[in-house]
Amino acid sequence: MNTRALLIASLVGTLLQVAMVVAGHSSPAVAAMFAVGGMGLSLVAGVLYARLARSATKGSAAAGGTAAGAICAFIGILVSHLLGDVPASLLALGTLSSAVTGAIGGVIGALTLGRAAPVGI
């Protein structure tokens, strides 16, 4: 796993998650979109991981995307819980579902790398 790519993707994802949570703390409309928005942001973190790591395989991109998606979601959900907006039980389910979307993002990111076709064929 590319630690630099994981760090950057996790930080960007966390900043986006926390921004959403803070906005949702004062806006019921944003709070109503926490689940979809949070998983979407984890997907973005997964894509970002794969693009930064330039993973050799879809499997390694999925693994990094899983980690980036789960890390940023866990921190975002924890902040939301500390603000009193979501129950602690959401930490497990939200992190797990966001890990899955992070993995999907990692695969999408790997597929969009656009590697050149072999020469001479």
LINDA-V452760 format. One record per backbone hydrogen bond with DSSP energy under -1.0 kcal/mol. CO is the residue of the C=O (numbers start at 1). NH is the residue of the N-H. E is the energy in kcal/mol with one decimal. If there is no record, write none. Layout:
co->CO nh->NH e->E
co->CO nh->NH e->E
This chain:
co->2 nh->6 e->-2.3
co->3 nh->7 e->-2.6
co->4 nh->8 e->-2.4
co->5 nh->9 e->-2.8
co->6 nh->10 e->-2.5
co->7 nh->11 e->-2.4
co->8 nh->12 e->-2.7
co->9 nh->13 e->-2.5
co->10 nh->14 e->-2.5
co->11 nh->15 e->-2.6
co->12 nh->16 e->-2.2
co->13 nh->17 e->-2.7
co->14 nh->18 e->-3.0
co->15 nh->19 e->-2.1
co->16 nh->20 e->-2.2
co->17 nh->21 e->-2.5
co->18 nh->22 e->-2.8
co->19 nh->23 e->-2.3
co->20 nh->24 e->-2.6
co->21 nh->25 e->-1.5
co->27 nh->31 e->-2.4
co->28 nh->32 e->-2.0
co->30 nh->33 e->-1.5
co->31 nh->34 e->-1.6
co->33 nh->37 e->-3.2
co->34 nh->38 e->-2.9
co->35 nh->39 e->-2.2
co->36 nh->40 e->-2.3
co->37 nh->41 e->-2.4
co->38 nh->42 e->-1.8
co->39 nh->43 e->-2.0
co->40 nh->44 e->-2.0
co->41 nh->45 e->-2.2
co->42 nh->46 e->-2.1
co->43 nh->47 e->-2.4
co->44 nh->48 e->-2.8
co->45 nh->49 e->-2.4
co->46 nh->50 e->-2.2
co->47 nh->51 e->-2.5
co->48 nh->52 e->-2.5
co->49 nh->53 e->-3.0
co->50 nh->54 e->-1.7
co->57 nh->61 e->-1.7
co->58 nh->62 e->-2.6
co->59 nh->63 e->-2.2
co->60 nh->64 e->-2.2
co->61 nh->65 e->-2.5
co->62 nh->66 e->-2.5
co->63 nh->67 e->-2.0
co->64 nh->68 e->-2.7
co->65 nh->69 e->-2.7
co->66 nh->70 e->-2.3
co->67 nh->71 e->-2.7
co->68 nh->72 e->-2.2
co->69 nh->73 e->-1.7
co->70 nh->74 e->-2.7
co->71 nh->75 e->-2.0
co->72 nh->76 e->-2.3
co->73 nh->77 e->-3.2
co->74 nh->78 e->-2.5
co->75 nh->79 e->-2.4
co->76 nh->80 e->-2.2
co->77 nh->81 e->-2.6
co->78 nh->82 e->-2.7
co->79 nh->83 e->-1.7
co->80 nh->85 e->-2.6
co->81 nh->84 e->-1.5
co->87 nh->90 e->-1.6
co->88 nh->91 e->-1.9
co->89 nh->93 e->-1.1
co->90 nh->94 e->-2.7
co->91 nh->95 e->-1.5
co->92 nh->96 e->-2.3
co->93 nh->97 e->-2.6
co->94 nh->98 e->-2.1
co->95 nh->99 e->-1.9
co->96 nh->100 e->-1.7
co->97 nh->101 e->-1.9
co->98 nh->102 e->-2.2
co->99 nh->103 e->-2.1
co->100 nh->104 e->-2.2
co->101 nh->105 e->-2.4
co->102 nh->106 e->-2.2
co->103 nh->107 e->-2.1
co->104 nh->108 e->-2.6
co->105 nh->109 e->-2.9
co->106 nh->110 e->-2.1
co->107 nh->111 e->-2.3
co->108 nh->112 e->-1.3
co->110 nh->113 e->-1.1
